[in-house]
Amino acid sequence: MVTMTTLVIILAVVVVVAAGAFLVFGRKNTGHGLRRRFGPEYERALARHDGDTKAAEHELNERLKRHGSLDERALTPEERERYLARWAQVQDRFVDSPQQAVAEADTLLAELARDMGFPDGKDFDEQSDALSVHHAKHVHGYRRVHAAKRGEGDTEQLRTALVEARGLFDVLVSNGTDRPVRRDKQHHTDKHHHTEGSGTA
């Protein structure tokens, strides 16, 4: 038979466990938890709100509410090969037509994200917000390519934007993981992906 003392001890343990769970899970979407999850996106949101931490964290929490439960659809091997071939064409085109190549990269990323279950690329802000929830480390490159598509930047800036966008392409085409794309499956994707001084993407 459970004594009153035992009951009090059990209740005390439950309260302590509940409080600990709140500290661990209830705070994960505030402060350090958001900063860890969003990384550079946290700083971007902070800048957008002129350093207002409360407003920035509210914006990021709203993104989590809208897109946190999104379940990325894995690409089929055939879809993956098609996207790899298209990216190779984008990089080849950059040599003679940087602006066109960047515009095509922007379209390609929008379609790739859509095919994986993210919002349609017709609403860039909504799609990039959703990507930031799941791929915060890489979405900046997509934003740079989207801006460059509108003619923002010289050839070197276009090249840098395309190189950074490749980070998001790689993680998406690898079905949402950070596994590197297998080089023997890229055809000539990296034919023009040289070092910083090469002038190509």
Disulfide bonds with the S-S distance in Angstrom:
none
